[in-house]
Amino acid sequence: MSVFAVEYVYAANTDATRDEHRPAHREFLASLKPENGPITLVASGPYTDGSGALLLISAPDEATLGEALKNDPFNIHNTIAALRITGWVPVTGELSHHA
């Protein structure tokens, strides 16, 4: 398994749409756990400036993760203008056991 940093950049003027679909988005993220498949949410949260969010996710590979993220209600309802997936190695600190 690898850890990936996923960056969401929110589309302009989608605040109301995100507010509407946030419960389903959080339910989707909560479903990313080992007992439900190979993808596990490590941590997630919005940027304080409201421009997007960072998700740290353990997955077998980038392609599998990318396919799974297509099911995020924020993606389904076009509130994500850009999505970037980058491999990340948590060498030290509280998340280092994910490396």
C-alpha positions in Angstrom: 0.0 0.0 0.0 1.0 3.6 -0.7 -0.1 6.8 0.9 -1.3 9.6 -1.4 -2.0 13.2 -0.8 -5.1 14.2 -2.7 -5.8 17.9 -3.3 -9.2 19.1 -4.2 -9.6 22.6 -5.7 -13.2 23.6 -5.4 -15.0 25.0 -8.5 -16.0 28.6 -8.3 -19.5 29.4 -7.1 -20.2 25.9 -5.8 -20.5 26.7 -2.1 -24.2 25.9 -2.0 -23.8 22.7 -3.9 -21.0 21.6 -1.6 -23.1 22.4 1.4 -26.0 20.4 0.0 -23.8 17.3 -0.7 -21.4 17.6 2.2 -23.2 14.9 4.3 -23.0 12.4 1.4 -19.3 13.4 0.8 -18.4 12.8 4.4 -20.3 9.5 4.3 -18.3 8.5 1.2 -15.0 9.4 3.0 -16.1 7.5 6.1 -16.7 4.4 4.0 -13.0 4.4 3.0 -11.8 1.9 5.6 -10.1 -1.5 5.4 -13.2 -3.6 5.9 -14.8 -2.0 2.9 -11.9 -2.5 0.4 -8.3 -1.7 -0.3 -8.6 2.1 0.2 -8.3 3.7 3.6 -8.8 7.3 4.5 -6.0 8.5 6.8 -7.1 12.1 7.3 -9.0 14.8 5.5 -10.2 18.3 5.8 -10.8 21.6 4.1 -8.2 24.4 3.6 -8.9 27.3 5.9 -9.2 29.7 3.0 -12.1 27.7 1.5 -10.3 27.0 -1.8 -10.3 23.2 -1.5 -9.3 20.3 0.7 -6.5 17.8 1.4 -7.1 14.1 1.8 -4.5 11.6 2.9 -5.4 8.2 1.6 -3.8 4.7 1.7 -4.4 2.8 -1.6 -2.8 0.1 -3.6 -2.0 2.5 -6.5 -2.9 5.8 -8.0 -5.2 4.4 -10.6 -7.3 2.5 -8.1 -7.6 5.6 -6.0 -8.5 7.8 -8.9 -11.3 5.4 -9.9 -12.6 5.4 -6.3 -12.6 9.2 -6.1 -15.0 9.4 -9.0 -17.7 8.2 -6.6 -17.2 11.1 -4.2 -20.4 13.2 -4.3 -18.3 16.3 -4.6 -16.9 14.9 -7.9 -20.3 13.6 -9.1 -21.9 17.0 -8.6 -19.0 18.9 -10.3 -17.8 20.9 -7.3 -14.2 19.9 -7.9 -12.4 22.1 -10.5 -9.0 20.3 -10.1 -7.9 17.1 -8.5 -4.2 16.2 -7.9 -3.0 12.9 -6.6 0.6 12.7 -5.4 2.4 9.8 -3.7 3.5 10.7 -0.2 5.8 9.0 2.3 5.1 10.0 6.0 8.6 9.3 7.4 8.2 10.8 10.8 5.3 11.9 13.1 2.0 10.5 14.0 1.2 9.2 10.5 4.5 7.4 9.9 3.0 4.0 10.5 1.2 4.4 7.2 4.5 4.4 5.2 
